[in-house]
Structure formats: C-alpha cells, structure tokens
Amino acid sequence: MKDKSEEYWKKKLTPEQFQILREKGTEPAFTGALLKNKDGGMYHCAACGTSLFSSDTKYDSKSGWPSFWEAVDKENIELKDDKSLFMKRTEVVCSNCGSHLGHLFEDGPKQTGLRYCINSTSLSFSREKKKDK
C-alpha cells in the first residue's frame, strides 16, 4: 500500500485523517475519540486496517493521547528518526501503508519501558467478540 498516491489517500481519508496520517500532523491532546476507550479489542491503522495494538497493552499515560506499552507485532510498525520541531523523537509509522501514527518514548510502564503515544485519528478499533459460555 506504500505505492498509493496522495490523491488516493485524499479520497479515502477524512481531511483530519489525511492531515495526521499522511502529513504527520497531530490531534490536540485529550480530544481523541479513543483516548478513554476501555473496551477489549484491537487497534488498527485507520488508513489500511493493519493490526497495531491490543487493548491488553493500552494504559493511561496522562499524556492526552492513547498510549500502549507494546505493539501487537513489531513487523506492523516502523520506527523513524524525527528531528522536527527542534526535538529528537522516534516516529511510529504503519509498515504496510507508511502512515504516521504518533511517536515512541522510553518513559512507559515497567513491562517494556516504552510508550507508544498514538493519535486516535490514526486508529480504528474493533471490539473483541464475546465468547459463548
């Protein structure tokens, strides 16, 4: 999907999604629709549907964006140096479509010490199906 044109993405995504996923923007802190989501399930790339994070690794970092201490599969994300805004950070990108997701910081919980700080707009969510007893 990395070969798709920006025109393709403009048609597929909402203007807000395009600005964040394709132009490396960010949503204002504490405004994302998935920030307070506590349902069990999987978080996917909003652009291409690739599975990114499990609800089992989501936690409240108090940063204002959904935060996860581990990716569901490290093959599904890419980490890139980001020296924008006069800072050195690590950008998190969907490996399937190249969309910007957020940033990775090394101030997370003890499980991994990592905090994947991800824009809600970069994510879609699918709830776990309840198992019959």
C-alpha positions as CSV (number, residue, x, y, z in Angstrom):
1,M,0.0,0.0,0.0
2,K,3.0,2.3,0.2
3,D,2.7,2.8,-3.5
4,K,-0.7,4.5,-3.3
5,S,-0.8,8.1,-4.4
6,E,-1.6,11.0,-2.1
7,E,-4.6,11.6,-4.3
8,Y,-5.8,8.1,-3.4
9,W,-5.4,8.9,0.3
10,K,-7.2,12.2,0.0
11,K,-10.2,10.4,-1.4
12,K,-10.1,7.5,1.1
13,L,-9.5,9.5,4.3
14,T,-11.3,12.4,6.0
15,P,-9.5,15.7,5.9
16,E,-8.4,15.3,9.6
17,Q,-7.2,11.7,9.0
18,F,-5.3,12.9,5.9
19,Q,-3.6,15.7,7.8
20,I,-2.5,13.4,10.6
21,L,-1.8,10.1,8.8
22,R,-0.3,11.5,5.6
23,E,1.1,14.9,6.6
24,K,2.4,13.9,10.0
25,G,0.0,16.1,12.0
26,T,-1.3,15.6,15.5
27,E,-4.6,16.0,17.2
28,P,-5.0,18.3,20.2
29,A,-4.2,16.5,23.5
30,F,-7.2,15.0,25.4
31,T,-9.6,15.3,22.3
32,G,-9.2,11.9,20.6
33,A,-12.2,9.6,20.4
34,L,-10.2,6.5,21.5
35,L,-8.4,8.1,24.4
36,K,-10.8,6.9,27.1
37,N,-11.8,3.6,25.3
38,K,-11.6,0.8,27.8
39,D,-13.2,-1.9,25.6
40,G,-11.3,-5.1,24.8
41,G,-10.2,-5.5,21.3
42,M,-7.7,-4.5,18.6
43,Y,-6.5,-1.1,17.4
44,H,-5.8,-0.9,13.6
45,C,-4.3,1.6,11.2
46,A,-7.2,3.9,10.2
47,A,-5.7,4.1,6.7
48,C,-5.2,0.4,5.8
49,G,-6.6,-1.7,8.6
50,T,-3.3,-3.3,9.7
51,S,-3.4,-4.6,13.3
52,L,-1.2,-2.4,15.5
53,F,-2.0,-2.5,19.2
54,S,-4.0,-4.8,21.6
55,S,-6.2,-3.3,24.3
56,D,-4.3,-5.5,26.7
57,T,-1.3,-3.1,26.3
58,K,-3.2,0.2,26.4
59,Y,-2.7,2.3,29.6
60,D,-3.4,5.8,30.8
61,S,-0.2,7.7,30.4
62,K,-1.9,11.0,31.2
63,S,-0.3,12.4,28.1
64,G,-3.6,13.2,26.3
65,W,-3.2,10.5,23.6
66,P,-3.9,6.8,23.6
67,S,-0.8,5.0,24.9
68,F,0.4,1.4,24.6
69,W,3.4,-0.3,26.1
70,E,3.8,-2.8,23.2
71,A,2.9,-3.2,19.5
72,V,0.9,-6.3,18.6
73,D,3.6,-7.2,16.0
74,K,6.8,-5.3,15.5
75,E,6.6,-6.1,11.8
76,N,3.5,-4.0,11.5
77,I,5.2,-0.7,12.6
78,E,8.3,1.1,11.5
79,L,10.3,3.5,13.7
80,K,11.9,6.5,12.1
81,D,14.1,9.3,13.5
82,D,12.1,12.6,13.7
83,K,14.1,15.8,14.2
84,S,11.2,18.1,13.5
85,L,10.1,20.8,15.9
86,F,13.7,21.2,17.2
87,M,13.4,17.9,19.0
88,K,14.8,14.4,18.5
89,R,12.0,11.9,18.7
90,T,11.1,8.5,17.3
91,E,8.2,8.5,14.8
92,V,5.9,5.5,14.7
93,V,4.7,4.6,11.1
94,C,2.4,1.8,9.8
95,S,4.8,-0.5,7.9
96,N,2.0,-1.5,5.5
97,C,1.0,1.9,4.2
98,G,3.5,4.3,5.5
99,S,1.0,6.4,7.5
100,H,2.1,8.4,10.5
101,L,0.7,7.1,13.8
102,G,2.5,9.0,16.5
103,H,5.7,8.8,18.5
104,L,7.6,6.3,20.7
105,F,9.0,7.4,24.1
106,E,11.1,5.5,26.6
107,D,9.1,6.6,29.7
108,G,6.4,3.8,29.7
109,P,5.4,1.3,32.3
110,K,7.8,-1.4,33.6
111,Q,6.5,-4.1,31.2
112,T,8.7,-2.7,28.4
113,G,9.6,0.9,29.5
114,L,8.0,2.1,26.2
115,R,5.2,4.5,25.5
116,Y,3.7,4.3,22.0
117,C,1.9,7.7,22.0
118,I,-0.6,7.4,19.1
119,N,-3.2,9.7,17.6
120,S,-6.8,8.5,18.0
121,T,-7.4,9.7,14.4
122,S,-4.7,7.3,13.2
123,L,-6.5,4.3,14.7
124,S,-9.7,2.4,14.2
125,F,-10.9,-0.1,16.8
126,S,-12.6,-3.5,16.7
127,R,-14.1,-4.9,19.8
128,E,-13.4,-8.5,20.9
129,K,-16.2,-10.8,20.2
130,K,-17.8,-12.2,23.3
131,K,-17.2,-15.9,23.7
132,D,-20.3,-18.1,24.4
133,K,-20.1,-19.9,27.7
